[in-house]
């Protein structure tokens, strides 16, 4: 781990500060290449492929419901398997396929 990561692991309010912005800047090209990203610092999106299909898992790392603030890059939601892609309950998530 980088020293910043170690420091963030030990903080209980790491998401409340703007320390995450260093990663947003450092990985800007990678983030911009993703098919789906969130503009909410409490929400993360992971992509999982299976053949031609791409599935997205959206997680809320907050004790409060969060607007997912999803941005789609040349794709759209094809099918929702779990949850709501707009508002994610506290410490919960959503699963959907994009096309």
N, C-alpha and C positions, 0 to 999 in steps of 0.2 A: 504494500500500500504506500501511496505517496503520503507525505506528512499531513497534507490537507485532509485526505481521506481518513487517516487515523484520528485527527481532531474532530471530524464530523461524526465519526462512529461514537465518540464519547460525549457528544452534545445531544441533549434530548429535544432541542428545538432547531435542529439543523435546517429544516425546511422553512422555518420562519425568517431566517436571514436571507441575504442575497448571495451567499457563498456558492450556491449552485450555478450562478452565472458564469463562473470561470470555466465550468465544463461545457456550458452552452456555447461559449465563445471558442474554446479549444476544439470542440467537435462539431463546429458549425456546418462544415461541408457534409459530414456524415448525417447529421440531423436533417439537413435540407434534402438529402437524397431519400429519406424514408417516405413510405407511401402514406403513413398516418402519423401525426405527432400531436402533442397536446401543448397548448399555451398556458396550462395551469401547472405551477411548480409542485403541486401536491399530487399530480396525476402523471403516471408513466404509461407508455404504450410499448408493448413488445410485439414483434412480428414472427410468425411461425409458418413455414411453408410445408406443403404436402403435395408433391406433384405440381400441378398447375394452380393449386389453391393457396391463398394466403389468408391466415387467420390472425386476428389482433386480439391481444389481451390488454385491457385497460384497467389499471389499478389505482385506487385512491388510498394514499398513505396518510390520510388525515382523520381525526376523530369527528369531523363534520362532513356532511354531504358536499360534494364539489361538482361544479359545472365542468364537464370534461374538456370543453374548449378544443375539440378536435379539429385539425386541419387536414384535409385530404388532398394528396398530390397526385392528380390524374386517376383517381379511383373513387369508388363509392361503396357504401355498405350494401352487401348482397344478401346476407342472412344474419340475423341476430340469434345466437344460441343461448345467451344468458345475460340478464341485466338490461340496463338502459344505457344507450351510448351517449346520452346527453347529460344526465345527472347520475353520478356514482355515489352510492351510500357510503357512510363512514367505514373505512377499512374493508372495502368490498371491491368488486370489479365487474367487468362485462367482457363477454367473448363474442366476437362476430367475424364473419368472413367478408372479404372485400373482393371486388372485381374491377 
